[in-house]
């Protein structure tokens, strides 16, 4: 197993994922087996979009 480079990042990404999911109306929780792949993918896609926008803004 690979060593985690920034252990604190996991908690930060979980908080970010919950924030994005809440804004999109996707009910993320500890168990997400009842969500569709479209719902999960839309949250992940929005997270990447926001991270890219943030990075580009800070260039």
C-alpha distances in whole Angstrom, upper triangle without the diagonal:
4,7,9,12,15,14,18,17,16,19,21,20,21,24,25,24,26,29,29,29,32,34,33,34,31,30,27,26,23,24,24,25,29,28,29,26,29,29,25,25,28,26,23,26,28,25,25,28,29,26,28,31,30,29,32,34,33,33
4,6,9,12,12,15,15,14,18,19,18,20,23,23,23,25,28,27,28,31,32,32,34,31,30,27,26,24,25,25,26,30,29,29,27,29,29,25,25,27,25,22,25,26,23,22,26,26,23,25,28,27,26,29,31,29,30
4,6,9,9,13,13,13,16,18,17,19,22,22,22,25,27,27,28,31,32,32,34,31,31,27,26,24,26,26,28,31,30,31,28,31,30,26,26,28,26,23,25,27,24,23,26,26,23,25,28,26,25,28,30,28,29
4,6,6,9,9,9,13,14,14,15,18,19,19,21,23,24,25,27,29,29,31,28,28,24,24,22,24,24,26,29,28,29,27,28,27,24,24,26,23,20,23,24,20,20,24,23,20,22,25,23,22,25,27,25,26
4,6,9,9,10,13,14,14,16,18,19,20,22,24,24,26,28,29,30,32,29,29,26,26,24,26,26,28,31,30,31,28,30,29,25,25,26,24,21,23,24,20,19,23,22,18,20,23,21,19,23,25,22,23
4,5,6,8,10,10,11,14,15,16,17,20,21,21,23,25,26,27,29,27,27,24,23,22,25,25,27,30,29,30,28,29,27,24,24,25,22,20,22,22,18,18,21,20,17,19,22,19,18,22,23,21,22
4,5,6,8,10,11,12,14,15,16,18,20,21,22,24,26,27,28,26,26,22,21,19,22,23,25,28,27,29,27,28,27,23,24,25,22,20,23,23,19,19,23,21,19,21,24,21,21,24,25,24,25
4,6,6,7,9,10,11,13,15,16,17,19,20,22,23,25,26,24,24,21,20,19,22,22,25,28,26,28,27,28,26,23,23,24,21,19,22,21,18,18,21,19,17,20,22,19,19,23,23,22,24
4,5,5,6,8,10,10,12,14,15,16,18,20,21,22,24,22,22,19,19,18,21,21,24,26,24,26,24,25,23,20,20,21,18,16,18,18,14,15,18,16,13,17,19,16,16,20,21,19,21
4,5,5,6,9,10,10,12,14,15,16,18,20,21,22,20,19,16,16,14,17,17,20,23,21,23,21,23,21,17,18,19,16,14,17,17,14,15,18,17,15,18,20,19,19,22,23,22,24
4,6,5,6,9,10,11,12,14,15,17,19,20,21,19,18,15,14,14,17,17,21,23,21,23,23,24,21,18,20,20,17,16,19,18,15,17,19,17,16,19,21,19,20,23,24,23,25
4,5,5,6,9,10,11,12,14,15,17,18,20,19,18,15,16,16,19,19,22,24,22,24,23,23,21,18,19,19,15,14,17,16,12,14,17,14,13,16,18,15,16,20,20,19,22
4,5,5,6,8,10,10,12,14,15,16,18,16,16,13,14,14,17,16,19,21,19,20,19,20,17,14,15,15,12,11,13,13,9,11,14,12,11,14,16,14,15,19,19,19,21
4,5,5,6,9,10,10,12,14,15,16,14,14,10,10,11,13,13,17,18,17,19,18,19,16,13,15,15,12,11,15,14,11,13,16,15,14,17,19,18,19,22,23,22,25
4,5,5,6,9,10,11,12,14,15,14,14,11,11,12,15,15,19,20,18,21,20,20,17,15,17,16,13,13,16,14,11,14,16,14,14,18,18,17,19,22,21,21,24
4,5,5,6,9,10,11,12,14,13,14,12,13,15,17,16,20,21,18,20,19,19,16,14,15,14,10,10,13,11,8,11,13,10,10,14,15,13,15,18,18,18,21
4,5,5,6,8,10,11,12,10,11,8,10,12,14,13,16,17,14,16,15,15,12,10,11,11,7,8,11,9,7,10,12,11,12,15,16,15,17,20,20,21,24
4,6,5,6,9,10,10,9,9,7,8,11,13,12,16,16,14,16,16,16,13,11,14,13,9,11,14,12,10,14,15,14,15,18,19,18,20,23,23,24,26
4,6,5,6,9,10,10,11,10,12,14,16,15,19,19,17,18,18,18,14,13,15,13,10,12,14,11,10,13,14,12,13,17,17,16,19,21,20,21,24
4,5,5,6,9,9,10,10,13,15,17,15,18,18,15,16,16,15,12,11,12,10,6,9,10,7,7,11,11,9,12,15,14,14,17,19,19,21,23
4,5,5,6,5,7,6,10,13,14,12,15,14,12,13,13,12,9,9,11,9,6,9,11,9,9,13,14,13,15,18,18,18,21,23,23,24,27
4,5,5,6,7,8,10,14,15,14,17,16,14,16,17,15,12,12,14,12,10,13,14,12,12,16,16,15,17,20,20,19,23,24,24,25,28
4,6,8,10,11,14,18,19,17,20,19,16,17,18,16,13,13,15,12,10,13,14,10,11,15,14,13,16,18,17,18,21,22,22,23,26
4,6,9,10,14,17,18,15,18,16,13,14,15,12,9,11,12,9,8,11,12,9,11,14,14,13,16,18,18,19,22,23,23,25,27
4,6,9,12,16,16,14,16,14,12,13,15,13,9,11,13,11,10,14,15,13,14,17,17,17,20,22,21,22,25,27,26,28,31
4,6,10,13,13,10,13,11,8,10,11,10,7,8,11,9,8,11,13,12,13,16,17,17,19,21,22,22,25,27,27,29,31
4,6,10,10,8,11,10,8,11,13,13,9,10,13,12,11,14,16,15,15,19,20,19,21,24,24,25,27,29,29,31,34
4,7,8,6,10,10,8,11,12,13,9,9,12,12,10,12,15,14,14,17,19,18,19,22,23,23,26,28,28,29,32
4,5,6,10,10,10,13,15,16,13,12,15,16,13,15,18,18,17,20,22,21,22,25,26,26,28,30,31,31,34
4,6,9,11,12,15,16,18,15,13,17,18,15,16,20,20,18,21,24,23,23,27,28,27,29,32,32,33,35
4,6,8,9,12,14,16,14,12,16,17,15,16,20,20,19,22,24,24,25,28,29,29,31,33,34,35,37
4,5,6,9,10,12,10,9,12,14,12,13,17,17,17,20,22,22,23,25,27,27,29,31,32,33,35
4,6,8,9,12,11,10,13,15,15,16,18,20,20,22,24,25,26,28,30,30,32,34,35,36,38
4,7,10,12,10,10,14,15,15,16,19,20,20,23,25,25,27,29,30,31,33,35,36,37,39
4,7,8,6,7,10,11,11,13,15,16,17,19,21,22,23,25,27,28,29,31,32,34,36
4,5,5,6,9,10,11,13,14,16,17,19,20,22,23,25,26,28,29,31,32,34,35
4,5,5,6,8,10,10,12,14,15,16,18,20,21,22,24,26,27,28,30,32,33
4,6,5,6,9,10,10,12,14,15,16,18,20,21,22,24,25,27,28,30,32
4,5,5,6,9,10,11,13,15,15,17,19,20,21,23,25,26,27,29,31
4,5,5,6,9,10,11,13,14,16,17,19,20,21,23,25,26,27,29
4,5,5,6,8,10,11,12,14,15,16,18,20,21,22,24,26,27
4,5,5,6,9,10,10,12,14,15,16,18,20,21,22,24,26
4,5,5,6,9,10,11,12,14,15,16,18,20,21,23,25
4,5,5,6,9,10,11,12,14,15,17,18,20,21,23
4,5,5,6,9,10,11,12,14,15,17,18,20,21
4,5,5,6,9,10,10,12,14,15,16,18,20
4,5,5,6,9,10,11,12,14,15,17,19
4,5,5,6,9,10,10,12,14,15,17
4,6,5,6,9,10,11,12,14,16
4,5,5,6,9,10,10,12,14
4,5,5,6,9,10,11,13
4,5,5,6,8,10,11
4,5,5,6,9,10
4,6,5,6,9
4,5,5,6
4,5,5
4,6
4
